[in-house]
């Protein structure tokens, strides 16, 4: 159900302007309401994807091919090329998917980033960490959603942290290597960009709240149409996209601001997750899902802002791992655009500290709007307090008396 909760708005917005045929790894469920037709094929299997694409092309006049799924970027670009449809080059998208390649391209083009070393063994990783200096960050070279990413403060913590990162890295497609990187100490933001025929427009800045150290769990986001960081970060985001070779599509460029200066984390060549595209739409009126579809069809997207407000999302996490026993809205809150629960009573919740990730820990989210970022965030906080979320703790994580879900 995560796909429906977090990507349903994308399909709904695209369907409002185009007839949609879908290639999916499984029989569609909720998606059927938005589809003209579909084919079932594994999108990571290039031969199967190509056969499904050609079959649909025989039945319909296809104008474009797109995806908002990180793991499908390269296969879908190859499919678009096979069908003679617009796309960023698959080779460029491979560079985005492999964070080591991205770092090399940033360095070659003078884009400020982080010191990064690609390693294959724990010994190589430990040597790299000693050379870079603690704290360091370990991350899979080819993954997404902060999965497998961990901060390491001392050499004593290194073996366990390396094992954590390596487990996720081993599932990588483009690379199974681990990166050892300089820790960038500063606020984390992302820049939401639209590129058409090599020209990039910076649409919005997303300010992030990251927590649960030593992991990098994203707890909240806010988008303000009037954010003063927009002008300052735009040149760096555009330079990063140029460096990796993005020519067409919507991108989510992650940055940390260190001592007042932007440093690149990574380029994600797709619409951001975590409902950020929806926040951009609420705050600015710019529809990134439609823009991605327009570009895929060779059309110039309309990026004219029609709103100037702010929108925030706050994710609902338990205070400890356990079994969800109840979740409800106690009373309505002003400015709430939606409350979404993605977990049902009886579901097991596992926090990163207990070996889980955002897919096993999140209960849902609250989205709010307001005239400013502060107003939207205050409303999100109030809405969060007006929820009743109850979790029965696992025995090893039993809370102190009176403790309850966050």
Beta strands, then each sheet from edge to edge (+ up, - down):
strand 1: 21-24
strand 2: 37-40
strand 3: 116-119
strand 4: 136-140
strand 5: 150-152
strand 6: 178-182
strand 7: 187-196
strand 8: 199-211
strand 9: 217-224
strand 10: 249-258
strand 11: 261-268
strand 12: 310-317
strand 13: 322-329
strand 14: 336-341
strand 15: 348-349
strand 16: 362-370
strand 17: 387-393
sheet 1: 1+ 2+
sheet 2: 3+ 6- 4+ 5-
sheet 3: 11+ 10- 7+ 8- 9+ 12- 16+ 14-
sheet 4: 15+ 13- 17+
end
